[in-house]
Amino acid sequence: MNYTLDFTPVIDGLPDLLAACFGTFTLAIFGMLLATVIGIGGVVLRQSPLKPVRWAVIGFVEIIRNTPFLVQIFFIYFALPLAGIRLDPTPTAIIALGINGGAYAIEIIRGGVQSIPKGQMEAGLALGLHKAQVFRLIILKPALRAIYPSLTSQFVLLTLSTSIASAISAYELTSVSQRIESDSFRSFEVYFTVTAFYLVISWVMMRIFALFSARYFSYPVK
Amino acid sequence: MGRDEFLFLLIGLKWTVALSIVAFICGGIAGLAVALARTSGIAALERITAAYIAVFQGTPLLMQLFVVYYGLALIGIRMDAWAAVSVGLTLHASAYLGEIWRGSIEAVPRGQTEAAKALALRYISRMKDVVLPQAIRISLPATIGFLVQLIKGTSLASIVGFTELTRAGNIISNQIFQPITVFGIVGVLYFLMCCPLTIYGAHLERKFATSAH
């Protein structure tokens, strides 16, 4: 073995890599927002009185959860133009991330809503709280508290899976690192450094989620 | 899409299954070691395995595959894509399964360990005969859930250049220019592998939830 590690191309590419971290954050944040919207919408539709609507939501969740994200992103990438929607790879990746994360969010949020006993709501009304107050204080907050840990760890997984968006060459950390790698052939050095970047990104996200939780969901209830 | 193209996908499917089985079995063996080290009570060992798990859970699987693929070549181990990807997925699975099984080992009531100690059982017997049989039962739904994750994760081997189901789909789709059909079929094949496992996992979870009362 006479290979010497050479991190020069990584150091030279550092500004590009740091800029690409923001690309990753952009994908992650918009992906999370879309996933939350799909999650809440899906839960509402899942309780629809119409059977076909309920079945469509269940089918959507199971299809997404039982197929790889990479196949989903390819499918969406090729299907959107057929549907007349021409988008760049980055917005396409956000849509794919939102759809994928949304299916998991539906299951998580549904569990949270179910965890609120009906009697709690009735008790709130009996105490003379307004309907909006009951929803905000007695249903929404405890439900959010119940789902917060699983929803946020799902969001961290979503952030990590943004790396798969490199397969359709969306602008994010992995695709930029692949470019630096193919220019320099310093594969190990590049990917090792970028892996450390991801570790920091996911750690930062977990810290932010934990701080947020300590501020809003700590007992005693404010 | 003709018969030949479909057969090519099935060959890819065969490699996806092989990769999943190898990674699950090897990852399971390594994962058991991780879980035991993580619950060993030896501070240094617990800290090292905690870091190991945190690294694998905090980085994308795709990056792990890249680092293993190029890292192995770097330390002089010549491997084809199949072997490198198997090693990468095995390490990945060992960290996740290690964490799942740590949770299940800790979920076995402490009294069980204390009773086993009072009966003068040594560590190996205490684990093998008392704690692990109960822990395995507790961990089954999550373990099956991870197996589904792992099967889906093998699709990333295609990016490293190993021809499994997804890469077979890529190749065919580039040949016949029908990406929607090809990736639709690829998706259905993954679904047929994963869905029965998901249903079985959910069934076990319900069964354990009701028997716990």
Interface residues (C-beta under 8 A of the other chain):
Chain A: M1 Y3 E62 I63 R65 N66 T67 P68 F69 L70 V71 Q72 F74 F75 F78 A79 L82 V156 L160 S161 T162 S163 I164 S166 A167 T174 S187 F188 Y191 F192 V194 T195 Y198 L199 S202 W203
Chain B: V55 G58 T59 P60 L61 L62 M63 Q64 F66 V67 Y70 G71 A73 L74 I75 G76 V148 K152 G153 S155 L156 S158 I159 T166 G169 N170 S173 P179 I180 F183 G184 V186 G187 Y190 F191 C194 C195 T198
